[in-house]
Amino acid sequence: MDIKNSKAPVSTTTIDKNIIDAKTNNIYEAIAVISRRANQINSHVKDELTGKLDEFATFNDSLEEIFENKEQIEVSKFYEKLPKPHSLAVQEWIEDKIQYKNLGEDEKSEI
């Protein structure tokens, strides 16, 4: 997953419903798959950001000494400018980069 070089839009865009549900023929199933992927992306980005910000952590008990670290601010701004996880997941769905398996369909075909 290359979040930094993704083609996903940073701002809100309208996407044709038919493009989203073309693979599943069910918009709800497609949205469920996309939302699970967005949760995975979000947890990955959160872990990555927390790891980078932990490098700048200071362990002072004094509230009087709060320093603004320029490098920490730059890292935070960089992550703020990235596309949102749901936008990345939708872009991956459109580009066929998400693999999924419908377990319920095998049960339906046997009935």
Backbone torsions as a table, in degrees:
resi	resn	phi	psi	omega
1	MET	NA	119.6	179.6
2	ASP	-113.3	89.7	-175.6
3	ILE	-69.1	-36.6	-173.6
4	LYS	-69.1	-26.7	-178.6
5	ASN	-111.3	24.5	-178.0
6	SER	-75.9	152.2	176.5
7	LYS	-90.3	5.8	-177.5
8	ALA	-65.7	139.5	180.0
9	PRO	-71.1	146.0	179.2
10	VAL	-82.2	-32.9	179.5
11	SER	-101.5	173.3	-178.4
12	THR	-70.3	133.2	176.8
13	THR	-132.5	157.0	177.8
14	THR	-93.9	133.7	179.7
15	ILE	-123.0	137.7	-179.9
16	ASP	-63.2	129.7	179.8
17	LYS	-57.3	-35.9	-178.2
18	ASN	-65.6	-29.4	176.9
19	ILE	-70.4	-39.3	-177.6
20	ILE	-69.0	-46.1	-174.9
21	ASP	-94.7	11.0	-178.4
22	ALA	-64.2	-35.9	-176.0
23	LYS	-77.7	-29.7	-174.6
24	THR	-110.5	-17.5	-173.3
25	ASN	60.4	20.9	179.4
26	ASN	-148.7	111.2	-176.0
27	ILE	-63.6	-35.1	-178.5
28	TYR	-67.9	-40.2	177.5
29	GLU	-66.2	-41.3	178.7
30	ALA	-63.2	-42.8	179.7
31	ILE	-66.5	-36.0	178.3
32	ALA	-63.7	-42.6	178.8
33	VAL	-65.4	-44.3	-179.7
34	ILE	-64.1	-39.9	-178.8
35	SER	-68.0	-36.5	176.4
36	ARG	-64.6	-40.6	178.5
37	ARG	-66.6	-39.3	178.1
38	ALA	-62.0	-38.8	176.6
39	ASN	-64.1	-38.9	177.0
40	GLN	-63.9	-45.8	179.9
41	ILE	-62.3	-43.9	-178.7
42	ASN	-61.5	-43.8	179.9
43	SER	-67.8	-36.1	177.4
44	HIS	-64.5	-46.6	-179.5
45	VAL	-65.3	-40.3	179.8
46	LYS	-63.3	-43.7	178.1
47	ASP	-63.6	-41.6	179.6
48	GLU	-63.7	-45.6	179.9
49	LEU	-66.1	-42.5	178.8
50	THR	-62.2	-40.9	177.8
51	GLY	-62.1	-41.5	179.9
52	LYS	-70.9	-37.6	-179.5
53	LEU	-74.3	-25.1	176.9
54	ASP	-65.5	-24.6	177.1
55	GLU	-64.0	-27.7	-177.5
56	PHE	-96.4	0.2	-174.7
57	ALA	-67.6	137.0	173.4
58	THR	-115.7	143.3	-175.7
59	PHE	-109.4	66.8	176.1
60	ASN	-103.6	139.3	176.3
61	ASP	-88.0	-8.6	-176.8
62	SER	-86.7	127.1	178.2
63	LEU	-81.3	-13.1	-178.1
64	GLU	-73.3	-28.1	-175.9
65	GLU	-105.0	87.1	176.1
66	ILE	-113.9	119.2	-177.3
67	PHE	-105.6	140.2	173.4
68	GLU	-95.7	114.8	-179.6
69	ASN	-91.8	122.9	-177.4
70	LYS	-63.7	-37.4	179.7
71	GLU	-65.7	-38.4	178.2
72	GLN	-65.2	-39.9	178.3
73	ILE	-65.7	-39.9	179.2
74	GLU	-65.1	-41.0	178.2
75	VAL	-63.0	-44.3	179.7
76	SER	-63.2	-42.6	179.1
77	LYS	-65.1	-37.3	178.6
78	PHE	-60.8	-45.4	-179.0
79	TYR	-70.7	-28.0	176.6
80	GLU	-68.8	-28.9	-177.8
81	LYS	-83.3	-11.8	179.7
82	LEU	-69.1	154.3	174.8
83	PRO	-62.0	151.1	-179.8
84	LYS	-69.9	153.7	-177.6
85	PRO	-56.8	-37.9	179.9
86	HIS	-67.9	-33.3	177.8
87	SER	-68.7	-40.5	177.0
88	LEU	-64.1	-41.4	-179.3
89	ALA	-65.9	-40.7	178.0
90	VAL	-64.3	-42.1	179.3
91	GLN	-62.9	-41.9	176.7
92	GLU	-63.3	-38.4	178.9
93	TRP	-63.6	-44.5	-179.1
94	ILE	-65.7	-36.3	-178.8
95	GLU	-87.1	11.2	179.6
96	ASP	57.6	38.9	178.4
97	LYS	-98.6	-2.4	179.1
98	ILE	-107.0	126.2	176.2
99	GLN	-103.5	138.0	179.3
100	TYR	-144.8	161.0	178.8
101	LYS	-132.6	127.8	179.2
102	ASN	-91.5	103.2	-178.7
103	LEU	-76.0	-27.1	-178.8
104	GLY	-70.6	-25.6	-176.2
105	GLU	-69.7	-34.2	177.3
106	ASP	-65.0	-36.3	179.6
107	GLU	-70.1	-37.6	-179.2
108	LYS	-67.9	-35.9	-177.0
109	SER	-71.8	-21.8	179.8
110	GLU	-81.8	-19.9	-175.8
111	ILE	-75.4	NA	NA
